[in-house]
Amino acid sequence: MASTSVRVAENHGAHENQGTGQLIRVILADTQAIFRAGLRKIFALEDDIRVVGQAETLPQTQSAVAKFSADILIFESALASNPVETVTELLRQAPQLKIVVVTPVSDEQLTLDLFRRGAHGILSREVEPETLVECLRKVAGGEPWLESQAIHWVMDAYRGHNLRPSGARPKVQLTPKETLIVSCVTQGMKNKEIAVRVGTTEQVVKNYLRKVYDKLGVADRLELALYCLSHHVVDGVKPPPVPSAARPTGDAVVASSARAAAGAASSSTSPTTSSQAVPESTAPEKLS
């Protein structure tokens, strides 16, 4: 394939997000022009996703990361002979960037290595359009994204102590406030809800979580939840109740109760996987 220069991708039909969320700026890095064109068409239909640049070689990808202000890099693993090391280097180059790696097929060892090195999302090339869009929104919101099989691989690796070297993490003790916040995370709560529960602000919750990540040697919420599951960090700890002042009344109670009942089935599964479940696609078309 002939090399082309790094460029700003056209975003036909896309426009500024009109109010439901922050604009997600994306760089497409893939060896196949037809795959990149397909992604641009898909994202052009979404108000909150804009392609700001694209590349078809590793040097172009590195240049694009340096040149364009982006939130997410969609990176084809085949662009590099060693995609795991490349992800590490790209994150070192742009620490604020979130990387979603597209692999030819689902591969257990590659998935574990990429996840350990900081990839924020890992998808096979056969991903459905709706799934990829949902993945980008989750990743942009600070959540990791793994396909269903990959979640089982990661959990099995943690249980078997294979994801990280044995003895890599010393035992640490969390403060009471940190323990409460972590217990909320393992229940799938977002920072806003946690802040209400513990009587503080979202920013304070973020600060506490950063300290907990450093203490436990984890990179994100999913790793934190998996670590707590494996090491029984918050066993027996119940999240704080919702303050009475924040509880809805009247008709709002009926509506919130209905929502809670609808979500009961998903919350009965492991809290580390509920937010990562791959949504069913209604579109028969594949991206490749």
KOLTI-279403 format. One record per residue (C-alpha): residue number from 1; residue in one letter; x, y negated, z. Coordinates in steps of 0.05 Angstrom, whole numbers, plus 5000, padded with zeros to 4 digits. Layout:
N
    i  aa     X     Y     Z
  NUM   A     X     Y     Z
...
% end
This chain:
288
    i  aa     X     Y     Z
    1   M  5000  5000  5000
    2   A  5027  4933  4981
    3   S  5041  4886  5037
    4   T  5001  4823  5044
    5   S  5012  4763  5089
    6   V  4977  4755  5155
    7   R  4916  4712  5144
    8   V  4853  4686  5176
    9   A  4796  4732  5158
   10   E  4734  4705  5125
   11   N  4673  4711  5169
   12   H  4615  4708  5121
   13   G  4549  4697  5157
   14   A  4580  4688  5225
   15   H  4566  4627  5267
   16   E  4577  4602  5336
   17   N  4544  4642  5390
   18   Q  4481  4605  5409
   19   G  4476  4619  5482
   20   T  4478  4691  5507
   21   G  4553  4699  5516
   22   Q  4623  4677  5500
   23   L  4649  4683  5429
   24   I  4693  4745  5421
   25   R  4753  4730  5375
   26   V  4780  4792  5341
   27   I  4843  4811  5302
   28   L  4835  4871  5255
   29   A  4899  4912  5246
   30   D  4888  4972  5201
   31   T  4924  5003  5142
   32   Q  4861  5011  5101
   33   A  4832  4949  5068
   34   I  4765  4983  5059
   35   F  4760  4997  5134
   36   R  4777  4924  5150
   37   A  4725  4900  5099
   38   G  4673  4946  5131
   39   L  4687  4918  5200
   40   R  4683  4846  5175
   41   K  4614  4860  5146
   42   I  4591  4892  5211
   43   F  4617  4835  5255
   44   A  4588  4782  5208
   45   L  4519  4804  5231
   46   E  4536  4791  5304
   47   D  4530  4721  5332
   48   D  4582  4733  5387
   49   I  4638  4766  5347
   50   R  4685  4730  5299
   51   V  4744  4759  5261
   52   V  4800  4708  5266
   53   G  4856  4747  5232
   54   Q  4876  4813  5201
   55   A  4938  4853  5186
   56   E  4956  4919  5151
   57   T  5027  4932  5177
   58   L  5059  4931  5246
   59   P  5102  4869  5232
   60   Q  5039  4833  5207
   61   T  5003  4854  5270
   62   Q  5057  4826  5314
   63   S  5055  4761  5274
   64   A  4980  4757  5279
   65   V  4981  4767  5354
   66   A  5031  4710  5359
   67   K  4995  4664  5310
   68   F  4921  4672  5326
   69   S  4884  4659  5391
   70   A  4845  4724  5399
   71   D  4810  4762  5455
   72   I  4814  4831  5426
   73   L  4860  4867  5378
   74   I  4830  4927  5341
   75   F  4893  4968  5328
   76   E  4898  5030  5285
   77   S  4945  5079  5318
   78   A  4974  5099  5250
   79   L  5005  5030  5243
   80   A  5061  5052  5289
   81   S  5104  5114  5293
   82   N  5097  5109  5369
   83   P  5030  5076  5383
   84   V  5037  5084  5458
   85   E  5102  5044  5462
   86   T  5074  4994  5412
   87   V  5013  4980  5456
   88   T  5061  4966  5513
   89   E  5101  4918  5471
   90   L  5040  4882  5444
   91   L  5013  4872  5515
   92   R  5081  4846  5536
   93   Q  5078  4797  5478
   94   A  5007  4775  5494
   95   P  4986  4795  5565
   96   Q  4918  4763  5559
   97   L  4901  4805  5497
   98   K  4856  4865  5503
   99   I  4872  4923  5456
  100   V  4822  4972  5427
  101   V  4859  5030  5394
  102   V  4828  5067  5336
  103   T  4854  5138  5329
  104   P  4845  5186  5270
  105   V  4812  5239  5315
  106   S  4800  5246  5389
  107   D  4866  5269  5420
  108   E  4872  5284  5494
  109   Q  4946  5269  5505
  110   L  4946  5207  5462
  111   T  4884  5182  5499
  112   L  4916  5192  5567
  113   D  4981  5159  5546
  114   L  4947  5099  5514
  115   F  4901  5090  5575
  116   R  4960  5094  5622
  117   R  4999  5042  5582
  118   G  4942  4991  5584
  119   A  4897  5002  5524
  120   H  4829  4973  5542
  121   G  4789  5016  5493
  122   I  4802  5080  5454
  123   L  4757  5102  5397
  124   S  4761  5154  5342
  125   R  4757  5130  5270
  126   E  4688  5163  5262
  127   V  4657  5113  5310
  128   E  4588  5087  5294
  129   P  4580  5012  5281
  130   E  4535  5000  5340
  131   T  4583  5037  5386
  132   L  4642  4995  5364
  133   V  4603  4930  5374
  134   E  4582  4952  5443
  135   C  4655  4972  5458
  136   L  4680  4902  5440
  137   R  4628  4869  5485
  138   K  4645  4914  5543
  139   V  4720  4904  5534
  140   A  4712  4829  5527
  141   G  4674  4829  5592
  142   G  4732  4862  5628
  143   E  4709  4934  5626
  144   P  4749  4992  5596
  145   W  4717  5034  5542
  146   L  4726  5109  5531
  147   E  4685  5158  5491
  148   S  4649  5212  5531
  149   Q  4701  5266  5520
  150   A  4757  5218  5537
  151   I  4725  5202  5604
  152   H  4727  5275  5622
  153   W  4800  5279  5602
  154   V  4818  5219  5645
  155   M  4779  5246  5705
  156   D  4811  5315  5698
  157   A  4879  5283  5693
  158   Y  4868  5244  5757
  159   R  4842  5305  5794
  160   G  4902  5344  5770
  161   H  4950  5286  5783
  162   N  4974  5288  5711
  163   L  4959  5218  5689
  164   R  5013  5187  5733
  165   P  5078  5218  5759
  166   S  5070  5257  5824
  167   G  5082  5213  5885
  168   A  5082  5150  5843
  169   R  5033  5115  5890
  170   P  5046  5111  5964
  171   K  4987  5113  6012
  172   V  4960  5044  6025
  173   Q  4907  5017  6072
  174   L  4854  4968  6048
  175   T  4827  4913  6092
  176   P  4753  4917  6113
  177   K  4734  4864  6061
  178   E  4773  4899  6006
  179   T  4740  4965  6024
  180   L  4671  4934  6019
  181   I  4686  4904  5951
  182   V  4716  4969  5926
  183   S  4655  5008  5949
  184   C  4612  4961  5908
  185   V  4656  4972  5847
  186   T  4649  5048  5853
  187   Q  4573  5037  5852
  188   G  4579  5002  5785
  189   M  4564  4931  5810
  190   K  4589  4870  5772
  191   N  4628  4814  5805
  192   K  4567  4769  5810
  193   E  4527  4822  5848
  194   I  4586  4839  5892
  195   A  4594  4765  5910
  196   V  4521  4763  5933
  197   R  4528  4826  5973
  198   V  4591  4805  6011
  199   G  4572  4732  6017
  200   T  4626  4699  5975
  201   T  4639  4675  5903
  202   E  4655  4712  5839
  203   Q  4725  4680  5838
  204   V  4740  4706  5908
  205   V  4718  4775  5887
  206   K  4764  4772  5827
  207   N  4822  4751  5872
  208   Y  4808  4809  5920
  209   L  4805  4859  5862
  210   R  4872  4835  5834
  211   K  4903  4847  5903
  212   V  4871  4916  5906
  213   Y  4896  4933  5836
  214   D  4966  4915  5858
  215   K  4961  4954  5923
  216   L  4935  5018  5890
  217   G  4975  5012  5826
  218   V  4914  5013  5780
  219   A  4901  4970  5719
  220   D  4825  4959  5717
  221   R  4757  4977  5746
  222   L  4754  5046  5715
  223   E  4822  5066  5741
  224   L  4802  5038  5809
  225   A  4738  5079  5811
  226   L  4775  5142  5788
  227   Y  4829  5131  5840
  228   C  4778  5123  5895
  229   L  4741  5186  5872
  230   S  4805  5226  5873
  231   H  4833  5199  5938
  232   H  4768  5191  5977
  233   V  4784  5118  5991
  234   V  4713  5095  6006
  235   D  4680  5159  6028
  236   G  4625  5143  6077
  237   V  4628  5068  6063
  238   K  4562  5039  6042
  239   P  4559  4974  6001
  240   P  4530  4915  6039
  241   P  4454  4905  6030
  242   V  4427  4848  5988
  243   P  4417  4788  6034
  244   S  4344  4773  6048
  245   A  4350  4704  6018
  246   A  4370  4735  5951
  247   R  4313  4785  5950
  248   P  4257  4771  5900
  249   T  4186  4763  5924
  250   G  4117  4769  5893
  251   D  4114  4791  5821
  252   A  4189  4791  5817
  253   V  4191  4850  5866
  254   V  4147  4892  5819
  255   A  4192  4876  5760
  256   S  4257  4890  5797
  257   S  4229  4955  5826
  258   A  4213  4979  5756
  259   R  4283  4963  5733
  260   A  4312  4999  5793
  261   A  4270  5061  5779
  262   A  4291  5060  5706
  263   G  4364  5058  5726
  264   A  4360  5112  5779
  265   A  4376  5168  5731
  266   S  4440  5136  5706
  267   S  4463  5117  5776
  268   S  4455  5189  5799
  269   T  4515  5207  5755
  270   S  4587  5191  5773
  271   P  4593  5115  5782
  272   T  4659  5117  5743
  273   T  4625  5140  5680
  274   S  4557  5108  5678
  275   S  4580  5042  5649
  276   Q  4624  5077  5599
  277   A  4573  5123  5568
  278   V  4574  5119  5492
  279   P  4507  5090  5470
  280   E  4468  5131  5419
  281   S  4472  5103  5350
  282   T  4412  5092  5306
  283   A  4454  5080  5244
  284   P  4473  5141  5204
  285   E  4530  5106  5168
  286   K  4602  5117  5191
  287   L  4656  5064  5187
  288   S  4700  5108  5144
% end
